[in-house]
Amino acid sequence: MSEGAGGPVIKLHDDGPLRVKGPITVVDPDGTAYELKRKTFFLCRCGASLDKPFCDGSHRRIGFAARDRASSPDSRSKSRV
């Protein structure tokens, strides 16, 4: 399967971050929007990054483990956002 159809792509990495191929906009809890025009960047999943929401490689240091797989939108609960 090819990645993306011209829009942003988010890829989960085993035991690591989310790779985002943009450009996209990240909005913080206060509503401040940041236009990210870089072609590729990584978002933290482990919670240990000192550069949140971006990955700084801390997942390797803390031994973060995650082997999540995406599921079909039809298989998820309707109550989830």
MMTF fields as JSON, N, C-alpha, C and O atoms, coordinates in Angstrom:
{
  "mmtfVersion": "1.0.0",
  "mmtfProducer": "UNKNOWN",
  "numBonds": 323,
  "numAtoms": 324,
  "numGroups": 81,
  "numChains": 1,
  "numModels": 1,
  "chainsPerModel": [1],
  "groupsPerChain": [81],
  "chainIdList": ["A"],
  "bondAtomList": [4, 2, 8, 6, 12, 10, 16, 14, 20, 18, 24, 22, 28, 26, 32, 30, 36, 34, 40, 38, 44, 42, 48, 46, 52, 50, 56, 54, 60, 58, 64, 62, 68, 66, 72, 70, 76, 74, 80, 78, 84, 82, 88, 86, 92, 90, 96, 94, 100, 98, 104, 102, 108, 106, 112, 110, 116, 114, 120, 118, 124, 122, 128, 126, 132, 130, 136, 134, 140, 138, 144, 142, 148, 146, 152, 150, 156, 154, 160, 158, 164, 162, 168, 166, 172, 170, 176, 174, 180, 178, 184, 182, 188, 186, 192, 190, 196, 194, 200, 198, 204, 202, 208, 206, 212, 210, 216, 214, 220, 218, 224, 222, 228, 226, 232, 230, 236, 234, 240, 238, 244, 242, 248, 246, 252, 250, 256, 254, 260, 258, 264, 262, 268, 266, 272, 270, 276, 274, 280, 278, 284, 282, 288, 286, 292, 290, 296, 294, 300, 298, 304, 302, 308, 306, 312, 310, 316, 314, 320, 318],
  "bondOrderList": [1, 1, 1, 1, 1, 1, 1, 1, 1, 1, 1, 1, 1, 1, 1, 1, 1, 1, 1, 1, 1, 1, 1, 1, 1, 1, 1, 1, 1, 1, 1, 1, 1, 1, 1, 1, 1, 1, 1, 1, 1, 1, 1, 1, 1, 1, 1, 1, 1, 1, 1, 1, 1, 1, 1, 1, 1, 1, 1, 1, 1, 1, 1, 1, 1, 1, 1, 1, 1, 1, 1, 1, 1, 1, 1, 1, 1, 1, 1, 1],
  "groupList": [{"groupName": "MET", "atomNameList": ["N", "CA", "C", "O"], "elementList": ["N", "C", "C", "O"], "formalChargeList": [0, 0, 0, 0], "bondAtomList": [1, 0, 2, 1, 3, 2], "bondOrderList": [1, 1, 2], "singleLetterCode": "M", "chemCompType": "L-PEPTIDE LINKING"}, {"groupName": "SER", "atomNameList": ["N", "CA", "C", "O"], "elementList": ["N", "C", "C", "O"], "formalChargeList": [0, 0, 0, 0], "bondAtomList": [1, 0, 2, 1, 3, 2], "bondOrderList": [1, 1, 2], "singleLetterCode": "S", "chemCompType": "L-PEPTIDE LINKING"}, {"groupName": "GLU", "atomNameList": ["N", "CA", "C", "O"], "elementList": ["N", "C", "C", "O"], "formalChargeList": [0, 0, 0, 0], "bondAtomList": [1, 0, 2, 1, 3, 2], "bondOrderList": [1, 1, 2], "singleLetterCode": "E", "chemCompType": "L-PEPTIDE LINKING"}, {"groupName": "GLY", "atomNameList": ["N", "CA", "C", "O"], "elementList": ["N", "C", "C", "O"], "formalChargeList": [0, 0, 0, 0], "bondAtomList": [1, 0, 2, 1, 3, 2], "bondOrderList": [1, 1, 2], "singleLetterCode": "G", "chemCompType": "PEPTIDE LINKING"}, {"groupName": "ALA", "atomNameList": ["N", "CA", "C", "O"], "elementList": ["N", "C", "C", "O"], "formalChargeList": [0, 0, 0, 0], "bondAtomList": [1, 0, 2, 1, 3, 2], "bondOrderList": [1, 1, 2], "singleLetterCode": "A", "chemCompType": "L-PEPTIDE LINKING"}, {"groupName": "PRO", "atomNameList": ["N", "CA", "C", "O"], "elementList": ["N", "C", "C", "O"], "formalChargeList": [0, 0, 0, 0], "bondAtomList": [1, 0, 2, 1, 3, 2], "bondOrderList": [1, 1, 2], "singleLetterCode": "P", "chemCompType": "L-PEPTIDE LINKING"}, {"groupName": "VAL", "atomNameList": ["N", "CA", "C", "O"], "elementList": ["N", "C", "C", "O"], "formalChargeList": [0, 0, 0, 0], "bondAtomList": [1, 0, 2, 1, 3, 2], "bondOrderList": [1, 1, 2], "singleLetterCode": "V", "chemCompType": "L-PEPTIDE LINKING"}, {"groupName": "ILE", "atomNameList": ["N", "CA", "C", "O"], "elementList": ["N", "C", "C", "O"], "formalChargeList": [0, 0, 0, 0], "bondAtomList": [1, 0, 2, 1, 3, 2], "bondOrderList": [1, 1, 2], "singleLetterCode": "I", "chemCompType": "L-PEPTIDE LINKING"}, {"groupName": "LYS", "atomNameList": ["N", "CA", "C", "O"], "elementList": ["N", "C", "C", "O"], "formalChargeList": [0, 0, 0, 0], "bondAtomList": [1, 0, 2, 1, 3, 2], "bondOrderList": [1, 1, 2], "singleLetterCode": "K", "chemCompType": "L-PEPTIDE LINKING"}, {"groupName": "LEU", "atomNameList": ["N", "CA", "C", "O"], "elementList": ["N", "C", "C", "O"], "formalChargeList": [0, 0, 0, 0], "bondAtomList": [1, 0, 2, 1, 3, 2], "bondOrderList": [1, 1, 2], "singleLetterCode": "L", "chemCompType": "L-PEPTIDE LINKING"}, {"groupName": "HIS", "atomNameList": ["N", "CA", "C", "O"], "elementList": ["N", "C", "C", "O"], "formalChargeList": [0, 0, 0, 0], "bondAtomList": [1, 0, 2, 1, 3, 2], "bondOrderList": [1, 1, 2], "singleLetterCode": "H", "chemCompType": "L-PEPTIDE LINKING"}, {"groupName": "ASP", "atomNameList": ["N", "CA", "C", "O"], "elementList": ["N", "C", "C", "O"], "formalChargeList": [0, 0, 0, 0], "bondAtomList": [1, 0, 2, 1, 3, 2], "bondOrderList": [1, 1, 2], "singleLetterCode": "D", "chemCompType": "L-PEPTIDE LINKING"}, {"groupName": "ARG", "atomNameList": ["N", "CA", "C", "O"], "elementList": ["N", "C", "C", "O"], "formalChargeList": [0, 0, 0, 0], "bondAtomList": [1, 0, 2, 1, 3, 2], "bondOrderList": [1, 1, 2], "singleLetterCode": "R", "chemCompType": "L-PEPTIDE LINKING"}, {"groupName": "THR", "atomNameList": ["N", "CA", "C", "O"], "elementList": ["N", "C", "C", "O"], "formalChargeList": [0, 0, 0, 0], "bondAtomList": [1, 0, 2, 1, 3, 2], "bondOrderList": [1, 1, 2], "singleLetterCode": "T", "chemCompType": "L-PEPTIDE LINKING"}, {"groupName": "TYR", "atomNameList": ["N", "CA", "C", "O"], "elementList": ["N", "C", "C", "O"], "formalChargeList": [0, 0, 0, 0], "bondAtomList": [1, 0, 2, 1, 3, 2], "bondOrderList": [1, 1, 2], "singleLetterCode": "Y", "chemCompType": "L-PEPTIDE LINKING"}, {"groupName": "PHE", "atomNameList": ["N", "CA", "C", "O"], "elementList": ["N", "C", "C", "O"], "formalChargeList": [0, 0, 0, 0], "bondAtomList": [1, 0, 2, 1, 3, 2], "bondOrderList": [1, 1, 2], "singleLetterCode": "F", "chemCompType": "L-PEPTIDE LINKING"}, {"groupName": "CYS", "atomNameList": ["N", "CA", "C", "O"], "elementList": ["N", "C", "C", "O"], "formalChargeList": [0, 0, 0, 0], "bondAtomList": [1, 0, 2, 1, 3, 2], "bondOrderList": [1, 1, 2], "singleLetterCode": "C", "chemCompType": "L-PEPTIDE LINKING"}],
  "groupTypeList": [0, 1, 2, 3, 4, 3, 3, 5, 6, 7, 8, 9, 10, 11, 11, 3, 5, 9, 12, 6, 8, 3, 5, 7, 13, 6, 6, 11, 5, 11, 3, 13, 4, 14, 2, 9, 8, 12, 8, 13, 15, 15, 9, 16, 12, 16, 3, 4, 1, 9, 11, 8, 5, 15, 16, 11, 3, 1, 10, 12, 12, 7, 3, 15, 4, 4, 12, 11, 12, 4, 1, 1, 5, 11, 1, 12, 1, 8, 1, 12, 6],
  "groupIdList": [1, 2, 3, 4, 5, 6, 7, 8, 9, 10, 11, 12, 13, 14, 15, 16, 17, 18, 19, 20, 21, 22, 23, 24, 25, 26, 27, 28, 29, 30, 31, 32, 33, 34, 35, 36, 37, 38, 39, 40, 41, 42, 43, 44, 45, 46, 47, 48, 49, 50, 51, 52, 53, 54, 55, 56, 57, 58, 59, 60, 61, 62, 63, 64, 65, 66, 67, 68, 69, 70, 71, 72, 73, 74, 75, 76, 77, 78, 79, 80, 81],
  "secStructList": [7, 7, 1, 7, 1, 1, 1, 7, 3, 3, 3, 3, 7, 6, 6, 1, 7, 3, 3, 3, 3, 1, 7, 3, 3, 3, 3, 7, 6, 6, 7, 7, 3, 3, 3, 3, 7, 7, 1, 3, 3, 3, 3, 7, 1, 1, 1, 7, 7, 6, 6, 6, 6, 5, 7, 7, 1, 2, 2, 2, 2, 2, 6, 7, 7, 7, 7, 7, 7, 7, 7, 7, 4, 4, 4, 1, 7, 6, 6, 7, 7],
  "xCoordList": [0.843, 0.0, 0.887, 1.862, 0.576, 1.366, 0.924, -0.205, 1.823, 1.528, 0.937, 1.553, -0.263, -0.886, -1.384, -1.016, -2.223, -2.767, -2.61, -3.539, -1.438, -1.181, -1.361, -0.885, -2.034, -2.236, -1.263, -0.387, -1.417, -0.539, -0.668, -1.728, 0.422, 0.453, 1.051, 2.08, 0.406, 0.929, 1.216, 0.335, 2.455, 2.854, 3.33, 4.187, 2.775, 3.212, 4.486, 4.58, 5.472, 6.705, 6.703, 6.468, 6.962, 7.037, 8.026, 9.145, 7.595, 8.436, 8.986, 10.023, 8.308, 8.811, 7.718, 6.559, 8.096, 7.203, 6.23, 6.196, 5.447, 4.598, 5.356, 5.767, 5.543, 6.182, 5.085, 4.112, 5.243, 4.247, 4.904, 5.938, 4.285, 4.719, 3.688, 2.524, 4.113, 3.204, 3.15, 3.418, 2.811, 2.68, 1.35, 0.347, 1.371, 0.151, 0.182, 1.166, -0.921, -1.022, -1.194, -2.052, -0.385, -0.533, -1.141, -0.67, -2.206, -2.877, -2.72, -3.053, -2.203, -2.027, -3.35, -4.317, -3.396, -4.636, -5.192, -6.387, -4.337, -4.803, -5.335, -5.803, -5.263, -5.762, -4.721, -5.042, -3.472, -2.408, -2.036, -1.716, -2.08, -1.797, -0.368, 0.115, 0.295, 1.657, 1.653, 1.364, 1.976, 2.057, 3.399, 4.451, 3.364, 4.595, 4.766, 4.03, 5.736, 5.933, 7.032, 7.265, 7.724, 8.749, 8.09, 6.916, 8.812, 8.243, 8.013, 7.02, 8.91, 8.788, 9.225, 10.242, 8.445, 8.844, 8.215, 7.386, 8.604, 8.177, 7.505, 8.01, 6.371, 5.646, 5.864, 5.857, 6.058, 6.303, 5.063, 3.946, 5.266, 4.211, 4.518, 3.616, 5.778, 6.175, 5.922, 5.829, 5.811, 5.587, 6.85, 6.766, 8.01, 9.257, 10.04, 11.029, 9.624, 10.363, 10.407, 9.42, 11.548, 11.679, 11.301, 11.361, 10.913, 10.558, 9.139, 8.856, 8.244, 6.874, 6.21, 6.439, 5.41, 4.92, 5.864, 5.513, 7.058, 7.983, 8.864, 9.143, 9.288, 10.14, 11.58, 12.089, 12.231, 13.652, 14.492, 15.668, 13.879, 14.597, 14.519, 15.12, 13.79, 13.71, 13.105, 13.364, 12.311, 11.689, 12.74, 12.507, 13.89, 14.966, 15.553, 15.814, 15.757, 16.36, 15.475, 15.983, 14.147, 13.249, 12.716, 11.991, 13.065, 12.611, 11.135, 10.462, 10.631, 9.224, 8.884, 9.638, 7.756, 7.307, 5.858, 4.983, 5.614, 4.26, 4.271, 5.1, 3.362, 3.249, 1.835, 1.249, 1.297, -0.068, -0.217, 0.718, -1.412, -1.766, -3.055, -3.943, -3.161, -4.38, -5.519, -5.314, -6.71, -7.886, -8.807, -8.69, -9.698, -10.672, -11.601, -12.001, -11.952, -12.887, -14.212, -14.869, -14.607, -15.864, -15.783, -16.817, -14.555, -14.413, -14.286, -14.286, -14.178, -14.037, -15.396, -16.393, -15.412, -16.62, -17.052, -16.208, -18.328, -18.861, -18.679, -18.701, -18.5, -18.382, -16.988, -16.805, -15.998, -14.641, -14.507, -15.157, -13.649, -13.392, -12.032, -11.619],
  "yCoordList": [-1.173, 0.0, 1.234, 1.283, 2.232, 3.454, 4.391, 4.318, 5.261, 6.203, 7.47, 8.131, 7.815, 9.094, 9.231, 8.475, 10.212, 10.538, 12.032, 12.7, 12.564, 13.975, 14.795, 15.929, 14.258, 14.974, 14.505, 13.685, 15.031, 14.605, 13.108, 12.517, 12.505, 11.086, 10.95, 11.556, 10.15, 9.862, 8.38, 7.564, 8.016, 6.611, 6.299, 6.999, 5.245, 4.787, 3.974, 3.114, 4.253, 3.475, 2.58, 3.054, 1.292, 0.38, 0.924, 1.306, 0.952, 1.385, 2.795, 3.129, 3.615, 4.962, 5.964, 5.766, 7.049, 8.179, 7.979, 6.934, 9.019, 9.11, 9.931, 11.057, 9.38, 10.15, 10.872, 10.256, 12.167, 12.974, 13.554, 14.218, 13.294, 13.928, 15.001, 14.699, 16.241, 17.387, 17.982, 17.297, 19.233, 20.186, 20.03, 19.611, 20.379, 20.35, 21.52, 22.255, 21.672, 22.668, 21.934, 21.059, 22.283, 21.759, 22.882, 24.018, 22.556, 23.544, 23.118, 21.988, 24.034, 23.693, 23.885, 24.394, 23.481, 23.566, 24.985, 25.156, 26.006, 27.384, 27.899, 29.034, 27.055, 27.456, 28.095, 28.536, 28.155, 28.716, 27.715, 26.563, 28.158, 27.287, 27.502, 28.631, 26.394, 26.419, 25.715, 24.521, 26.465, 25.9, 25.189, 25.825, 23.885, 23.107, 22.782, 21.976, 23.416, 23.268, 22.289, 21.99, 21.779, 20.765, 19.569, 19.29, 18.879, 17.722, 16.555, 15.842, 16.34, 15.214, 15.641, 16.315, 15.241, 15.438, 14.335, 13.574, 14.243, 13.154, 13.694, 14.629, 13.116, 13.493, 12.432, 11.235, 12.877, 11.994, 11.17, 11.688, 9.888, 9.008, 8.541, 8.097, 8.631, 8.035, 8.955, 8.481, 10.254, 11.208, 11.71, 12.549, 11.226, 11.599, 12.698, 13.194, 13.083, 14.092, 15.416, 15.828, 16.07, 17.409, 18.479, 19.672, 18.051, 18.957, 18.673, 18.792, 18.293, 17.944, 19.085, 20.248, 18.796, 17.475, 16.711, 15.645, 17.249, 16.623, 15.589, 15.697, 14.608, 13.538, 14.032, 14.693, 13.695, 14.01, 12.745, 12.819, 11.586, 10.316, 9.691, 8.64, 10.311, 9.8, 8.403, 7.681, 8.008, 6.679, 5.571, 4.531, 5.793, 4.788, 4.715, 3.629, 5.873, 5.939, 5.276, 4.619, 5.443, 4.91, 3.521, 2.932, 2.987, 1.652, 1.603, 0.607, 2.675, 2.737, 1.587, 1.293, 0.942, -0.172, 0.044, 0.222, 0.026, 0.121, -0.492, -0.144, -1.388, -2.04, -1.851, -2.769, -0.635, -0.339, -0.472, -0.232, -0.86, -0.921, -0.144, -0.181, 0.544, 1.289, 0.309, -0.785, 0.722, -0.106, 0.621, 1.828, -0.12, 0.45, 1.392, 1.079, 2.535, 3.437, 2.747, 3.137, 1.742, 1.021, 0.127, -0.242, -0.234, -1.151, -0.427, -1.062, 0.9, 1.68, 2.056, 2.124, 2.3, 2.725, 4.082, 4.949, 4.288, 5.574, 6.664, 7.846, 6.296, 7.3, 7.913, 8.926, 7.32, 7.86, 9.023, 9.076, 9.962, 11.122, 11.009, 11.886],
  "zCoordList": [0.0, 0.0, 0.0, 0.75, -0.821, -0.856, 0.251, 0.737, 0.636, 1.714, 1.148, 0.313, 1.601, 1.304, -0.112, -1.012, -0.275, -1.588, -1.79, -2.243, -1.456, -1.616, -0.352, -0.291, 0.661, 1.914, 2.968, 2.694, 4.195, 5.287, 5.562, 5.354, 6.031, 6.378, 7.767, 8.064, 8.63, 9.964, 10.023, 9.752, 10.379, 10.452, 11.86, 12.397, 12.464, 13.774, 13.616, 12.74, 14.472, 14.477, 15.71, 16.822, 15.52, 16.656, 17.679, 17.338, 18.936, 20.058, 19.891, 20.466, 19.118, 18.892, 18.583, 18.947, 17.903, 17.69, 16.532, 15.883, 16.306, 15.122, 14.091, 14.373, 12.903, 11.828, 11.065, 10.63, 10.906, 10.201, 8.966, 9.043, 7.827, 6.583, 6.29, 6.028, 6.336, 6.256, 4.879, 3.892, 4.797, 5.897, 6.627, 6.05, 7.916, 8.718, 9.7, 9.788, 10.433, 11.488, 12.808, 12.924, 13.804, 15.161, 15.989, 15.947, 16.753, 17.594, 19.044, 19.402, 19.896, 21.304, 22.068, 21.503, 23.35, 24.115, 24.253, 24.493, 24.103, 24.184, 22.853, 22.764, 21.808, 20.497, 19.605, 18.502, 20.062, 19.236, 18.153, 18.445, 16.906, 15.767, 15.29, 15.204, 14.982, 14.462, 13.114, 13.025, 12.066, 10.727, 10.586, 10.652, 10.395, 10.24, 8.766, 8.199, 8.17, 6.729, 6.381, 5.21, 7.427, 7.165, 6.494, 6.739, 5.672, 4.985, 5.924, 5.78, 6.89, 7.809, 9.197, 9.359, 10.205, 11.589, 12.42, 11.921, 13.686, 14.553, 15.799, 16.42, 16.175, 17.385, 18.452, 18.162, 19.691, 20.828, 21.161, 21.165, 21.439, 21.958, 23.363, 24.073, 23.786, 25.058, 26.248, 27.38, 26.013, 27.077, 27.754, 28.651, 27.356, 28.025, 27.307, 27.847, 26.119, 25.369, 26.12, 26.73, 26.071, 26.642, 25.629, 25.926, 24.432, 23.337, 22.842, 21.65, 23.773, 23.393, 22.635, 22.969, 21.642, 21.281, 20.361, 19.857, 20.141, 19.208, 19.902, 21.096, 19.156, 19.66, 19.758, 18.853, 20.885, 21.038, 21.221, 21.578, 20.974, 21.093, 22.475, 22.701, 23.416, 24.788, 24.868, 25.83, 23.888, 23.912, 23.985, 24.6, 23.36, 23.421, 24.828, 25.346, 25.437, 26.778, 27.834, 28.743, 27.72, 28.753, 28.422, 29.224, 27.251, 26.874, 26.52, 26.784, 25.924, 25.528, 24.59, 23.662, 24.829, 23.994, 23.584, 24.431, 22.292, 21.752, 20.365, 19.524, 20.14, 18.833, 18.285, 17.712, 18.474, 18.048, 16.541, 15.778, 16.14, 14.733, 14.534, 15.387, 13.44, 13.144, 12.887, 12.361, 13.265, 13.018, 12.05, 11.84, 11.483, 10.562, 11.324, 12.445, 10.741, 11.413, 11.761, 12.725, 11.002, 11.252, 12.484, 13.043, 12.925, 14.052, 15.391, 16.446, 15.349, 16.576, 17.141, 16.422, 18.45, 19.146, 18.638, 18.415, 18.45, 17.98, 19.025, 18.683, 20.297, 21.355, 21.44, 22.116, 20.766, 20.795, 19.849, 18.805, 20.229, 19.37, 18.765, 18.006]
}
